[in-house]
Amino acid sequence: MASSMLASTAAVPAGLRSASLASCSGRSGISSLGYRSLGAPRITRRVGSIRCEGTRDTVDRATKKEISKEEILQNQATNQSEKQSVFGAVPNSGSFYPRPEVDRRPETGDRNLGSLFAFDGAAPETINGRLAMVGILWAAIAEKMSGLTVFDQLYTQGTGLVYYVALVPLIAYASIVPMLNGESTDARSFGPFTARAERWNGRLAMVGFLSLLLTESFIHAPIFTNFF
């Protein structure tokens, strides 16, 4: 029995025995020693790595656009909205607000959390807009199902508040990771799903969600149940 086990071990090519785990296997948290103890074939891990890398490359080719510093500087010089803020102040490098586009973008500016979450940073509007879009959709469905206002769902029953507290860090984390890697929302698009469309939908959702809360506080009734 021992001799047959040694023979089967010797039959495995040396290159396969010494191959290190690929990036996808490493992310799964399973070590090379763990694979040896489980007896998993080396060729299976390699094929899985190629498949994972190929999927990511395919998604990047279909959705990702590289934004260069030259393009940002050109837009900064020609776009009138980049020459002064809504308050009339001229963007100044190193100032608290407003900053030039090249300073506030994740592709070319600082990627620390202080810069990303600044008043003109990439994170606040992106995260708030996504939360508002999810919130307005959730409010419409939940009000139809429960007949309760948003305030009642959040504070009277309490279950809505639990879901909201769990949702905020999840969306914030998913939004901030690409920015920490130097990728803004403008770097991704797929058909009608563009960064411009997301910004406007997010802004409308923020205004709509606030209007929903204020209106229901006056009429003391759920809007989506009584009017839709």
C-alpha positions in Angstrom: 0.0 0.0 0.0 2.8 2.4 0.9 4.7 1.7 -2.3 1.6 2.3 -4.4 1.0 5.6 -2.7 4.6 6.7 -3.3 4.3 5.7 -7.0 1.1 7.7 -7.5 2.8 10.7 -5.9 5.8 10.4 -8.1 3.5 10.3 -11.2 2.3 13.8 -10.6 4.4 16.3 -12.6 6.7 18.3 -10.4 5.5 21.6 -11.9 2.0 20.9 -10.8 3.1 19.8 -7.3 4.9 23.1 -6.7 2.5 25.4 -8.4 1.3 28.3 -6.2 -2.3 29.2 -5.8 -3.6 31.7 -8.3 -5.2 35.0 -7.2 -8.7 33.6 -7.2 -7.7 30.7 -4.9 -5.9 33.1 -2.7 -8.9 35.3 -2.3 -11.0 32.2 -1.2 -8.8 32.0 1.9 -7.8 28.3 1.2 -4.1 27.8 1.6 -1.9 25.6 -0.6 -1.4 23.3 2.4 -5.2 23.0 2.7 -5.5 21.9 -0.9 -2.8 19.3 -0.4 -4.5 17.9 2.6 -7.8 17.8 0.7 -6.1 16.2 -2.3 -7.6 18.7 -4.8 -6.1 18.4 -8.3 -3.7 21.2 -9.1 -5.1 21.5 -12.7 -8.6 22.3 -11.3 -7.3 25.2 -9.4 -5.4 26.6 -12.4 -8.5 26.3 -14.6 -10.6 28.1 -12.0 -8.0 30.9 -11.9 -8.1 31.3 -15.6 -11.9 31.4 -15.6 -12.0 34.0 -12.9 -9.4 36.2 -14.5 -11.1 35.9 -17.9 -14.5 37.0 -16.4 -13.0 40.0 -14.8 -11.1 41.0 -18.1 -14.4 40.6 -20.1 -16.3 42.8 -17.7 -13.6 45.4 -17.7 -13.5 45.5 -21.5 -17.3 45.9 -21.7 -17.7 48.5 -19.0 -14.5 50.2 -18.0 -12.9 53.3 -19.5 -9.5 54.6 -18.5 -9.6 58.3 -17.6 -6.2 60.0 -18.1 -4.9 63.0 -16.3 -4.7 64.8 -19.7 -8.4 64.4 -20.2 -9.2 65.7 -16.7 -7.0 68.7 -17.2 -8.6 69.4 -20.6 -12.1 69.3 -19.1 -11.0 71.4 -16.2 -9.8 74.1 -18.6 -12.8 74.1 -20.9 -15.7 73.2 -18.7 -17.3 76.4 -17.3 -18.6 74.6 -14.3 -15.1 73.7 -13.4 -13.9 77.3 -13.4 -15.9 78.3 -10.4 -18.1 76.6 -7.8 -21.9 77.1 -7.3 -21.0 79.7 -4.7 -18.8 81.7 -7.1 -15.5 80.7 -5.6 -12.6 79.8 -7.9 -11.2 76.3 -7.4 -7.8 76.4 -5.7 -5.4 73.5 -5.3 -5.0 72.7 -1.6 -8.1 74.5 -0.4 -10.8 73.0 1.6 -13.5 73.8 -1.0 -13.6 74.0 -3.9 -10.8 72.0 -5.3 -9.8 71.6 -9.0 -11.1 68.5 -10.7 -7.6 67.0 -10.9 -7.3 67.2 -7.1 -10.7 65.8 -6.2 -10.9 62.9 -8.6 -9.8 59.4 -7.4 -7.8 58.8 -10.6 -5.4 61.7 -10.0 -6.0 63.2 -6.5 -5.5 61.9 -3.0 -7.2 58.6 -2.3 -7.4 58.9 1.5 -10.8 58.9 3.2 -10.5 62.5 4.2 -10.2 63.6 0.5 -12.8 61.2 -0.8 -15.4 62.2 1.9 -14.7 65.9 1.6 -17.6 68.2 0.6 -16.6 68.1 -3.0 -15.2 64.6 -2.8 -16.3 61.6 -4.9 -17.9 59.6 -2.1 -20.7 61.7 -0.4 -23.0 62.3 -3.4 -22.4 58.8 -4.8 -23.2 57.0 -1.5 -26.2 59.3 -0.6 -27.6 59.0 -4.1 -27.5 55.2 -4.1 -29.0 55.0 -0.6 -31.8 57.4 -1.7 -32.5 55.3 -4.8 -32.7 52.1 -2.8 -34.7 54.0 -0.1 -37.4 55.4 -2.4 -37.9 51.9 -4.0 -38.0 50.3 -0.6 -40.6 52.9 0.6 -42.9 52.3 -2.4 -42.8 48.5 -2.0 -43.0 48.4 1.8 -45.8 51.0 2.0 -47.9 49.0 -0.5 -47.3 45.8 1.5 -47.7 47.1 5.1 -49.8 50.3 4.8 -47.4 52.1 7.1 -45.6 55.4 6.5 -41.8 55.5 6.3 -41.5 56.9 9.8 -43.7 54.2 11.2 -41.7 51.5 9.4 -38.4 53.0 10.7 -39.3 53.9 14.3 -42.6 52.4 15.4 -42.0 48.8 14.3 -38.2 49.2 14.3 -37.5 46.5 11.7 -37.1 49.0 8.9 -34.4 50.8 10.9 -32.5 47.5 11.4 -32.5 46.9 7.7 -31.4 50.5 7.0 -28.5 50.4 9.5 -27.3 47.2 7.9 -27.7 48.6 4.4 -25.7 51.9 4.9 -22.3 50.4 5.6 -22.8 47.8 2.8 -23.5 50.4 0.1 -20.8 52.7 1.5 -18.2 49.9 1.4 -19.1 48.8 -2.1 -19.0 52.4 -3.3 -15.7 53.4 -1.7 -13.6 50.4 -2.6 -13.3 51.3 -6.4 -12.4 54.9 -5.4 -9.6 53.7 -3.1 -8.3 51.8 -6.1 -8.3 55.0 -8.2 -11.6 54.6 -10.1 -14.4 57.1 -10.1 -18.0 56.3 -11.2 -17.2 57.9 -14.6 -14.9 55.1 -15.4 -17.8 52.6 -15.7 -20.7 52.6 -18.1 -22.9 49.9 -19.7 -25.5 51.0 -22.2 -27.8 53.5 -20.5 -26.2 52.9 -17.2 -23.8 55.8 -17.1 -22.3 57.9 -14.3 -24.3 60.9 -15.4 -27.6 59.0 -15.3 -26.7 57.7 -11.9 -26.0 61.2 -10.6 -29.2 62.6 -11.8 -31.3 59.7 -10.6 -29.6 59.9 -7.3 -30.2 63.6 -6.9 -33.9 63.1 -7.9 -34.2 60.2 -5.4 -32.7 62.3 -2.6 -35.1 65.2 -3.2 -38.0 62.6 -3.6 -37.2 60.8 -0.4 -37.0 64.0 1.6 -40.3 65.2 0.1 -41.8 61.8 0.9 -40.9 62.1 4.6 -42.1 65.7 4.8 -45.4 65.0 3.0 -46.2 62.0 5.2 -45.4 63.9 8.3 -48.2 66.4 7.4 -50.8 64.0 6.1 -50.1 61.2 8.6 -50.7 58.6 5.9 -48.5 56.6 3.4 -48.4 58.2 0.0 -47.9 55.1 -2.0 -50.9 53.4 -0.5 -53.4 56.2 -0.8 -52.4 57.9 -4.0 -50.9 55.1 -6.2 
